[in-house]
Amino acid sequence: MIRIDAMWLSAEPVDMRAGPERLLARVVQVFGVAHAHHGYLFANARGTRVKLLMHDGFGLWCASRRLNSGRFVWPVAGGVAPSWTLTQAQFDALMLGLPWQRLHELSAITRA
């Protein structure tokens, strides 16, 4: 299938009508460069849709996901970091609508 070595998330919302070329321009603007085998995630302003842009070394792949109800857990734009790198577990949690930023806290049960 498609190899993804690193996953990046952009905090700034993007217009979901954007195609691969426009998203690639946004990747270069936000991240500086589009690396091969890296995935770049963008969300709309309401947090109900995401787009993944991936450069496989030969061309671009673009995938989207829309939630029928609820929202993706997305960081607030304008914070300290305009982008984050995600682990596979964080990406999986994000796609399910789980609090991906707190996975390390939720991985162990402690006594209060």
N, CA, C and O atoms as CSV, one atom per row, in Angstrom:
chain,resi,resn,atom,element,x,y,z
A,1,MET,N,N,0.846,-1.185,0.000
A,1,MET,CA,C,0.000,0.000,0.000
A,1,MET,C,C,0.882,1.235,0.000
A,1,MET,O,O,1.988,1.209,-0.540
A,2,ILE,N,N,0.416,2.290,0.585
A,2,ILE,CA,C,1.143,3.555,0.617
A,2,ILE,C,C,1.934,3.626,1.918
A,2,ILE,O,O,1.383,3.423,3.000
A,3,ARG,N,N,3.228,3.914,1.806
A,3,ARG,CA,C,4.087,4.030,2.989
A,3,ARG,C,C,4.061,5.463,3.501
A,3,ARG,O,O,4.317,6.406,2.751
A,4,ILE,N,N,3.748,5.619,4.787
A,4,ILE,CA,C,3.785,6.934,5.425
A,4,ILE,C,C,4.729,6.836,6.616
A,4,ILE,O,O,4.451,6.127,7.583
A,5,ASP,N,N,5.852,7.558,6.539
A,5,ASP,CA,C,6.862,7.535,7.595
A,5,ASP,C,C,6.589,8.548,8.689
A,5,ASP,O,O,6.973,8.332,9.839
A,6,ALA,N,N,5.940,9.638,8.359
A,6,ALA,CA,C,5.639,10.682,9.343
A,6,ALA,C,C,4.300,11.314,8.987
A,6,ALA,O,O,3.938,11.435,7.816
A,7,MET,N,N,3.580,11.710,10.020
A,7,MET,CA,C,2.268,12.325,9.837
A,7,MET,C,C,2.291,13.694,10.506
A,7,MET,O,O,2.680,13.810,11.668
A,8,TRP,N,N,1.885,14.712,9.793
A,8,TRP,CA,C,1.867,16.082,10.290
A,8,TRP,C,C,0.441,16.611,10.278
A,8,TRP,O,O,-0.341,16.294,9.381
A,9,LEU,N,N,0.109,17.414,11.273
A,9,LEU,CA,C,-1.217,17.992,11.412
A,9,LEU,C,C,-1.080,19.506,11.415
A,9,LEU,O,O,-0.279,20.056,12.171
A,10,SER,N,N,-1.849,20.180,10.582
A,10,SER,CA,C,-1.843,21.642,10.527
A,10,SER,C,C,-2.996,22.177,11.358
A,10,SER,O,O,-4.131,21.723,11.208
A,11,ALA,N,N,-2.721,23.135,12.231
A,11,ALA,CA,C,-3.750,23.682,13.105
A,11,ALA,C,C,-4.676,24.654,12.382
A,11,ALA,O,O,-5.834,24.804,12.771
A,12,GLU,N,N,-4.194,25.305,11.354
A,12,GLU,CA,C,-5.005,26.284,10.626
A,12,GLU,C,C,-6.046,25.567,9.769
A,12,GLU,O,O,-5.716,24.606,9.075
A,13,PRO,N,N,-7.299,26.025,9.811
A,13,PRO,CA,C,-8.326,25.395,8.963
A,13,PRO,C,C,-8.072,25.676,7.490
A,13,PRO,O,O,-7.441,26.669,7.127
A,14,VAL,N,N,-8.576,24.780,6.652
A,14,VAL,CA,C,-8.396,24.913,5.212
A,14,VAL,C,C,-9.751,24.722,4.534
A,14,VAL,O,O,-10.618,24.016,5.048
A,15,ASP,N,N,-9.922,25.350,3.391
A,15,ASP,CA,C,-11.136,25.207,2.602
A,15,ASP,C,C,-11.154,23.789,2.022
A,15,ASP,O,O,-10.222,23.403,1.316
A,16,MET,N,N,-12.185,23.022,2.306
A,16,MET,CA,C,-12.251,21.624,1.864
A,16,MET,C,C,-12.464,21.481,0.358
A,16,MET,O,O,-12.409,20.369,-0.166
A,17,ARG,N,N,-12.704,22.580,-0.340
A,17,ARG,CA,C,-12.788,22.517,-1.797
A,17,ARG,C,C,-11.398,22.445,-2.426
A,17,ARG,O,O,-11.267,22.205,-3.627
A,18,ALA,N,N,-10.360,22.653,-1.611
A,18,ALA,CA,C,-8.983,22.638,-2.111
A,18,ALA,C,C,-8.625,21.258,-2.636
A,18,ALA,O,O,-8.903,20.238,-2.005
A,19,GLY,N,N,-8.003,21.252,-3.804
A,19,GLY,CA,C,-7.536,20.007,-4.401
A,19,GLY,C,C,-6.089,19.742,-4.030
A,19,GLY,O,O,-5.511,20.487,-3.239
A,20,PRO,N,N,-5.491,18.697,-4.586
A,20,PRO,CA,C,-4.115,18.330,-4.239
A,20,PRO,C,C,-3.093,19.446,-4.475
A,20,PRO,O,O,-2.200,19.639,-3.650
A,21,GLU,N,N,-3.206,20.173,-5.568
A,21,GLU,CA,C,-2.226,21.222,-5.863
A,21,GLU,C,C,-2.299,22.360,-4.858
A,21,GLU,O,O,-1.272,22.862,-4.401
A,22,ARG,N,N,-3.514,22.763,-4.515
A,22,ARG,CA,C,-3.681,23.842,-3.536
A,22,ARG,C,C,-3.238,23.394,-2.146
A,22,ARG,O,O,-2.640,24.171,-1.401
A,23,LEU,N,N,-3.530,22.146,-1.799
A,23,LEU,CA,C,-3.070,21.622,-0.509
A,23,LEU,C,C,-1.554,21.511,-0.477
A,23,LEU,O,O,-0.936,21.763,0.558
A,24,LEU,N,N,-0.944,21.134,-1.604
A,24,LEU,CA,C,0.520,21.064,-1.669
A,24,LEU,C,C,1.125,22.444,-1.445
A,24,LEU,O,O,2.124,22.573,-0.737
A,25,ALA,N,N,0.536,23.470,-2.036
A,25,ALA,CA,C,1.015,24.832,-1.806
A,25,ALA,C,C,0.896,25.194,-0.331
A,25,ALA,O,O,1.772,25.859,0.222
A,26,ARG,N,N,-0.189,24.755,0.305
A,26,ARG,CA,C,-0.384,25.012,1.742
A,26,ARG,C,C,0.654,24.260,2.584
A,26,ARG,O,O,1.158,24.793,3.572
A,27,VAL,N,N,0.969,23.025,2.190
A,27,VAL,CA,C,1.996,22.239,2.895
A,27,VAL,C,C,3.329,22.979,2.854
A,27,VAL,O,O,3.997,23.120,3.878
A,28,VAL,N,N,3.713,23.448,1.677
A,28,VAL,CA,C,4.981,24.164,1.537
A,28,VAL,C,C,4.953,25.457,2.350
A,28,VAL,O,O,5.965,25.844,2.934
A,29,GLN,N,N,3.797,26.129,2.390
A,29,GLN,CA,C,3.667,27.357,3.173
A,29,GLN,C,C,3.781,27.071,4.676
A,29,GLN,O,O,4.493,27.781,5.386
A,30,VAL,N,N,3.089,26.046,5.159
A,30,VAL,CA,C,3.047,25.750,6.594
A,30,VAL,C,C,4.286,25.004,7.073
A,30,VAL,O,O,4.858,25.343,8.109
A,31,PHE,N,N,4.704,23.980,6.313
A,31,PHE,CA,C,5.775,23.093,6.766
A,31,PHE,C,C,7.126,23.381,6.120
A,31,PHE,O,O,8.144,22.848,6.561
A,32,GLY,N,N,7.150,24.213,5.087
A,32,GLY,CA,C,8.411,24.554,4.444
A,32,GLY,C,C,8.755,23.682,3.255
A,32,GLY,O,O,9.356,24.160,2.293
A,33,VAL,N,N,8.383,22.408,3.301
A,33,VAL,CA,C,8.696,21.456,2.238
A,33,VAL,C,C,7.751,20.271,2.362
A,33,VAL,O,O,7.294,19.939,3.456
A,34,ALA,N,N,7.465,19.643,1.241
A,34,ALA,CA,C,6.657,18.419,1.253
A,34,ALA,C,C,7.602,17.234,1.055
A,34,ALA,O,O,8.088,17.006,-0.052
A,35,HIS,N,N,7.859,16.496,2.106
A,35,HIS,CA,C,8.768,15.347,2.046
A,35,HIS,C,C,8.044,14.127,1.489
A,35,HIS,O,O,6.849,13.939,1.718
A,36,ALA,N,N,8.777,13.312,0.763
A,36,ALA,CA,C,8.215,12.048,0.284
A,36,ALA,C,C,7.906,11.148,1.473
A,36,ALA,O,O,8.654,11.130,2.451
A,37,HIS,N,N,6.825,10.413,1.394
A,37,HIS,CA,C,6.371,9.465,2.417
A,37,HIS,C,C,5.974,10.149,3.722
A,37,HIS,O,O,6.036,9.545,4.792
A,38,HIS,N,N,5.568,11.407,3.625
A,38,HIS,CA,C,5.015,12.123,4.772
A,38,HIS,C,C,3.569,12.459,4.446
A,38,HIS,O,O,3.237,12.803,3.311
A,39,GLY,N,N,2.705,12.353,5.468
A,39,GLY,CA,C,1.303,12.695,5.322
A,39,GLY,C,C,1.024,14.017,6.012
A,39,GLY,O,O,1.605,14.308,7.058
A,40,TYR,N,N,0.147,14.814,5.441
A,40,TYR,CA,C,-0.191,16.133,5.970
A,40,TYR,C,C,-1.706,16.216,6.130
A,40,TYR,O,O,-2.450,16.068,5.161
A,41,LEU,N,N,-2.157,16.456,7.370
A,41,LEU,CA,C,-3.582,16.504,7.698
A,41,LEU,C,C,-4.068,17.939,7.846
A,41,LEU,O,O,-3.413,18.778,8.463
A,42,PHE,N,N,-5.232,18.196,7.263
A,42,PHE,CA,C,-5.882,19.496,7.359
A,42,PHE,C,C,-7.347,19.276,7.720
A,42,PHE,O,O,-7.931,18.249,7.374
A,43,ALA,N,N,-7.941,20.252,8.421
A,43,ALA,CA,C,-9.363,20.178,8.768
A,43,ALA,C,C,-10.060,21.455,8.324
A,43,ALA,O,O,-9.422,22.483,8.098
A,44,ASN,N,N,-11.385,21.370,8.203
A,44,ASN,CA,C,-12.159,22.576,7.923
A,44,ASN,C,C,-12.365,23.349,9.225
A,44,ASN,O,O,-12.016,22.865,10.302
A,45,ALA,N,N,-12.927,24.536,9.123
A,45,ALA,CA,C,-13.090,25.404,10.296
A,45,ALA,C,C,-14.006,24.791,11.350
A,45,ALA,O,O,-13.795,25.014,12.542
A,46,ARG,N,N,-15.017,24.024,10.943
A,46,ARG,CA,C,-15.949,23.416,11.905
A,46,ARG,C,C,-15.413,22.124,12.512
A,46,ARG,O,O,-15.965,21.637,13.499
A,47,GLY,N,N,-14.360,21.564,11.948
A,47,GLY,CA,C,-13.799,20.324,12.472
A,47,GLY,C,C,-14.595,19.083,12.128
A,47,GLY,O,O,-14.472,18.060,12.801
A,48,THR,N,N,-15.415,19.161,11.079
A,48,THR,CA,C,-16.230,18.012,10.696
A,48,THR,C,C,-15.653,17.248,9.505
A,48,THR,O,O,-16.124,16.161,9.169
A,49,ARG,N,N,-14.630,17.823,8.870
A,49,ARG,CA,C,-13.993,17.180,7.718
A,49,ARG,C,C,-12.482,17.289,7.842
A,49,ARG,O,O,-11.961,18.275,8.363
A,50,VAL,N,N,-11.788,16.273,7.363
A,50,VAL,CA,C,-10.330,16.310,7.283
A,50,VAL,C,C,-9.900,15.861,5.895
A,50,VAL,O,O,-10.589,15.092,5.225
A,51,LYS,N,N,-8.751,16.359,5.488
A,51,LYS,CA,C,-8.116,15.924,4.251
A,51,LYS,C,C,-6.685,15.533,4.576
A,51,LYS,O,O,-6.001,16.191,5.361
A,52,LEU,N,N,-6.252,14.452,3.957
A,52,LEU,CA,C,-4.884,13.966,4.098
A,52,LEU,C,C,-4.222,14.073,2.735
A,52,LEU,O,O,-4.726,13.544,1.744
A,53,LEU,N,N,-3.093,14.758,2.695
A,53,LEU,CA,C,-2.294,14.848,1.477
A,53,LEU,C,C,-1.009,14.080,1.728
A,53,LEU,O,O,-0.345,14.283,2.745
A,54,MET,N,N,-0.658,13.199,0.803
A,54,MET,CA,C,0.542,12.383,0.963
A,54,MET,C,C,1.330,12.405,-0.336
A,54,MET,O,O,0.779,12.226,-1.422
A,55,HIS,N,N,2.631,12.629,-0.198
A,55,HIS,CA,C,3.544,12.620,-1.343
A,55,HIS,C,C,4.300,11.298,-1.287
A,55,HIS,O,O,5.023,11.039,-0.325
A,56,ASP,N,N,4.140,10.454,-2.314
A,56,ASP,CA,C,4.772,9.130,-2.297
A,56,ASP,C,C,6.111,9.083,-3.030
A,56,ASP,O,O,6.671,8.004,-3.223
A,57,GLY,N,N,6.623,10.231,-3.435
A,57,GLY,CA,C,7.880,10.278,-4.155
A,57,GLY,C,C,7.686,10.396,-5.657
A,57,GLY,O,O,8.603,10.801,-6.371
A,58,PHE,N,N,6.499,10.047,-6.145
A,58,PHE,CA,C,6.191,10.114,-7.569
A,58,PHE,C,C,5.016,11.041,-7.860
A,58,PHE,O,O,4.937,11.634,-8.936
A,59,GLY,N,N,4.119,11.161,-6.914
A,59,GLY,CA,C,2.925,11.974,-7.101
A,59,GLY,C,C,2.239,12.217,-5.775
A,59,GLY,O,O,2.784,11.916,-4.713
A,60,LEU,N,N,1.041,12.763,-5.847
A,60,LEU,CA,C,0.289,13.113,-4.646
A,60,LEU,C,C,-0.926,12.214,-4.497
A,60,LEU,O,O,-1.561,11.839,-5.483
A,61,TRP,N,N,-1.242,11.875,-3.259
A,61,TRP,CA,C,-2.466,11.172,-2.892
A,61,TRP,C,C,-3.257,12.126,-2.012
A,61,TRP,O,O,-2.690,12.800,-1.152
A,62,CYS,N,N,-4.544,12.183,-2.222
A,62,CYS,CA,C,-5.407,13.042,-1.418
A,62,CYS,C,C,-6.626,12.229,-0.989
A,62,CYS,O,O,-7.329,11.657,-1.821
A,63,ALA,N,N,-6.861,12.187,0.304
A,63,ALA,CA,C,-8.013,11.461,0.847
A,63,ALA,C,C,-8.761,12.388,1.790
A,63,ALA,O,O,-8.172,13.286,2.391
A,64,SER,N,N,-10.054,12.165,1.915
A,64,SER,CA,C,-10.846,12.991,2.827
A,64,SER,C,C,-11.755,12.105,3.668
A,64,SER,O,O,-12.090,10.981,3.295
A,65,ARG,N,N,-12.139,12.650,4.810
A,65,ARG,CA,C,-13.065,11.962,5.705
A,65,ARG,C,C,-14.018,13.000,6.271
A,65,ARG,O,O,-13.611,14.102,6.638
A,66,ARG,N,N,-15.290,12.633,6.335
A,66,ARG,CA,C,-16.325,13.522,6.851
A,66,ARG,C,C,-17.070,12.798,7.947
A,66,ARG,O,O,-17.390,11.617,7.812
A,67,LEU,N,N,-17.350,13.503,9.043
A,67,LEU,CA,C,-18.147,12.943,10.124
A,67,LEU,C,C,-19.601,13.341,9.930
A,67,LEU,O,O,-19.898,14.492,9.607
A,68,ASN,N,N,-20.501,12.398,10.125
A,68,ASN,CA,C,-21.927,12.692,10.040
A,68,ASN,C,C,-22.419,13.413,11.281
A,68,ASN,O,O,-23.359,14.204,11.215
A,69,SER,N,N,-21.783,13.139,12.413
A,69,SER,CA,C,-22.113,13.845,13.652
A,69,SER,C,C,-20.841,13.979,14.477
A,69,SER,O,O,-19.923,13.166,14.364
A,70,GLY,N,N,-20.800,15.003,15.298
A,70,GLY,CA,C,-19.614,15.254,16.109
A,70,GLY,C,C,-18.534,15.978,15.332
A,70,GLY,O,O,-18.731,16.399,14.192
A,71,ARG,N,N,-17.379,16.110,15.986
A,71,ARG,CA,C,-16.249,16.830,15.394
A,71,ARG,C,C,-14.953,16.079,15.674
A,71,ARG,O,O,-14.846,15.319,16.637
A,72,PHE,N,N,-13.979,16.312,14.811
A,72,PHE,CA,C,-12.637,15.792,15.068
A,72,PHE,C,C,-12.013,16.618,16.179
A,72,PHE,O,O,-12.248,17.824,16.260
A,73,VAL,N,N,-11.223,15.988,17.033
A,73,VAL,CA,C,-10.525,16.698,18.110
A,73,VAL,C,C,-9.313,17.367,17.458
A,73,VAL,O,O,-8.323,16.710,17.136
A,74,TRP,N,N,-9.408,18.676,17.271
A,74,TRP,CA,C,-8.378,19.416,16.531
A,74,TRP,C,C,-7.789,20.491,17.417
A,74,TRP,O,O,-8.525,21.113,18.183
A,75,PRO,N,N,-6.492,20.734,17.344
A,75,PRO,CA,C,-5.894,21.807,18.148
A,75,PRO,C,C,-6.383,23.175,17.690
A,75,PRO,O,O,-6.787,23.347,16.540
A,76,VAL,N,N,-6.343,24.126,18.581
A,76,VAL,CA,C,-6.788,25.483,18.269
A,76,VAL,C,C,-5.690,26.184,17.483
A,76,VAL,O,O,-4.528,26.175,17.889
A,77,ALA,N,N,-6.053,26.786,16.373
A,77,ALA,CA,C,-5.091,27.535,15.570
A,77,ALA,C,C,-4.639,28.773,16.328
A,77,ALA,O,O,-5.376,29.307,17.158
A,78,GLY,N,N,-3.438,29.223,16.040
A,78,GLY,CA,C,-2.916,30.417,16.685
A,78,GLY,C,C,-2.184,30.118,17.973
A,78,GLY,O,O,-1.760,31.040,18.671
A,79,GLY,N,N,-2.026,28.856,18.300
A,79,GLY,CA,C,-1.304,28.468,19.494
A,79,GLY,C,C,0.195,28.556,19.279
A,79,GLY,O,O,0.661,29.195,18.335
A,80,VAL,N,N,0.941,27.916,20.151
A,80,VAL,CA,C,2.400,27.950,20.090
A,80,VAL,C,C,2.899,27.253,18.827
A,80,VAL,O,O,3.773,27.778,18.136
A,81,ALA,N,N,2.357,26.084,18.521
A,81,ALA,CA,C,2.816,25.325,17.361
A,81,ALA,C,C,1.770,25.364,16.254
A,81,ALA,O,O,0.613,25.013,16.488
A,82,PRO,N,N,2.160,25.788,15.041
A,82,PRO,CA,C,1.198,25.791,13.939
A,82,PRO,C,C,0.966,24.393,13.382
A,82,PRO,O,O,0.032,24.176,12.611
A,83,SER,N,N,1.815,23.446,13.770
A,83,SER,CA,C,1.691,22.071,13.279
A,83,SER,C,C,2.234,21.106,14.319
A,83,SER,O,O,3.045,21.475,15.168
A,84,TRP,N,N,1.772,19.863,14.238
A,84,TRP,CA,C,2.209,18.810,15.142
A,84,TRP,C,C,2.572,17.581,14.326
A,84,TRP,O,O,2.045,17.363,13.235
A,85,THR,N,N,3.471,16.792,14.866
A,85,THR,CA,C,3.741,15.492,14.276
A,85,THR,C,C,2.936,14.466,15.068
A,85,THR,O,O,2.846,14.562,16.292
A,86,LEU,N,N,2.361,13.503,14.395
A,86,LEU,CA,C,1.501,12.512,15.026
A,86,LEU,C,C,2.111,11.124,14.922
A,86,LEU,O,O,2.733,10.784,13.915
A,87,THR,N,N,1.932,10.326,15.962
A,87,THR,CA,C,2.286,8.918,15.900
A,87,THR,C,C,1.134,8.164,15.235
A,87,THR,O,O,0.059,8.724,15.018
A,88,GLN,N,N,1.366,6.901,14.916
A,88,GLN,CA,C,0.301,6.100,14.316
A,88,GLN,C,C,-0.887,5.988,15.275
A,88,GLN,O,O,-2.039,6.070,14.850
A,89,ALA,N,N,-0.607,5.800,16.568
A,89,ALA,CA,C,-1.681,5.688,17.561
A,89,ALA,C,C,-2.468,6.991,17.665
A,89,ALA,O,O,-3.693,6.962,17.787
A,90,GLN,N,N,-1.779,8.138,17.618
A,90,GLN,CA,C,-2.477,9.423,17.674
A,90,GLN,C,C,-3.336,9.632,16.431
A,90,GLN,O,O,-4.460,10.124,16.531
A,91,PHE,N,N,-2.820,9.265,15.267
A,91,PHE,CA,C,-3.595,9.376,14.029
A,91,PHE,C,C,-4.846,8.516,14.104
A,91,PHE,O,O,-5.935,8.972,13.755
A,92,ASP,N,N,-4.698,7.265,14.560
A,92,ASP,CA,C,-5.845,6.364,14.684
A,92,ASP,C,C,-6.894,6.941,15.630
A,92,ASP,O,O,-8.089,6.898,15.338
A,93,ALA,N,N,-6.442,7.485,16.772
A,93,ALA,CA,C,-7.368,8.080,17.742
A,93,ALA,C,C,-8.062,9.304,17.146
A,93,ALA,O,O,-9.265,9.488,17.334
A,94,LEU,N,N,-7.311,10.140,16.430
A,94,LEU,CA,C,-7.887,11.326,15.796
A,94,LEU,C,C,-8.990,10.936,14.827
A,94,LEU,O,O,-10.053,11.557,14.823
A,95,MET,N,N,-8.758,9.922,14.007
A,95,MET,CA,C,-9.755,9.501,13.019
A,95,MET,C,C,-11.005,8.917,13.665
A,95,MET,O,O,-12.072,8.907,13.052
A,96,LEU,N,N,-10.882,8.428,14.906
A,96,LEU,CA,C,-12.041,7.913,15.636
A,96,LEU,C,C,-12.729,8.988,16.481
A,96,LEU,O,O,-13.778,8.739,17.074
A,97,GLY,N,N,-12.135,10.184,16.532
A,97,GLY,CA,C,-12.717,11.268,17.323
A,97,GLY,C,C,-12.327,11.226,18.785
A,97,GLY,O,O,-12.983,11.853,19.617
A,98,LEU,N,N,-11.268,10.496,19.116
A,98,LEU,CA,C,-10.801,10.384,20.498
A,98,LEU,C,C,-9.786,11.486,20.818
A,98,LEU,O,O,-9.221,12.087,19.905
A,99,PRO,N,N,-9.550,11.758,22.116
A,99,PRO,CA,C,-8.605,12.816,22.497
A,99,PRO,C,C,-7.161,12.369,22.264
A,99,PRO,O,O,-6.500,11.910,23.195
A,100,TRP,N,N,-6.675,12.498,21.052
A,100,TRP,CA,C,-5.361,12.005,20.658
A,100,TRP,C,C,-4.208,12.696,21.384
A,100,TRP,O,O,-3.136,12.107,21.526
A,101,GLN,N,N,-4.408,13.951,21.851
A,101,GLN,CA,C,-3.349,14.677,22.553
A,101,GLN,C,C,-3.064,14.077,23.933
A,101,GLN,O,O,-1.997,14.312,24.502
A,102,ARG,N,N,-4.015,13.302,24.476
A,102,ARG,CA,C,-3.879,12.770,25.832
A,102,ARG,C,C,-3.629,11.266,25.854
A,102,ARG,O,O,-3.812,10.645,26.901
A,103,LEU,N,N,-3.226,10.665,24.760
A,103,LEU,CA,C,-3.042,9.215,24.720
A,103,LEU,C,C,-2.040,8.722,25.756
A,103,LEU,O,O,-2.245,7.669,26.359
A,104,HIS,N,N,-0.963,9.467,25.969
A,104,HIS,CA,C,0.034,9.033,26.951
A,104,HIS,C,C,-0.551,9.007,28.363
A,104,HIS,O,O,-0.191,8.142,29.161
A,105,GLU,N,N,-1.455,9.950,28.684
A,105,GLU,CA,C,-2.103,9.970,29.995
A,105,GLU,C,C,-3.099,8.823,30.148
A,105,GLU,O,O,-3.247,8.261,31.233
A,106,LEU,N,N,-3.774,8.485,29.066
A,106,LEU,CA,C,-4.820,7.488,29.116
A,106,LEU,C,C,-4.289,6.058,29.004
A,106,LEU,O,O,-5.052,5.104,29.160
A,107,SER,N,N,-3.001,5.899,28.738
A,107,SER,CA,C,-2.450,4.563,28.535
A,107,SER,C,C,-2.180,3.809,29.832
A,107,SER,O,O,-1.905,2.610,29.796
A,108,ALA,N,N,-2.252,4.481,30.967
A,108,ALA,CA,C,-2.024,3.822,32.258
A,108,ALA,C,C,-3.108,4.198,33.251
A,108,ALA,O,O,-3.587,5.332,33.262
A,109,ILE,N,N,-3.491,3.239,34.084
A,109,ILE,CA,C,-4.483,3.497,35.124
A,109,ILE,C,C,-3.727,3.655,36.433
A,109,ILE,O,O,-2.920,2.802,36.805
A,110,THR,N,N,-3.995,4.750,37.125
A,110,THR,CA,C,-3.311,5.015,38.394
A,110,THR,C,C,-4.330,5.206,39.515
A,110,THR,O,O,-5.515,5.433,39.271
A,111,ARG,N,N,-3.848,5.110,40.722
A,111,ARG,CA,C,-4.706,5.325,41.887
A,111,ARG,C,C,-4.576,6.771,42.310
A,111,ARG,O,O,-3.468,7.291,42.440
A,112,ALA,N,N,-5.697,7.414,42.522
A,112,ALA,CA,C,-5.682,8.840,42.896
A,112,ALA,C,C,-5.380,9.022,44.362
A,112,ALA,O,O,-5.328,10.152,44.846
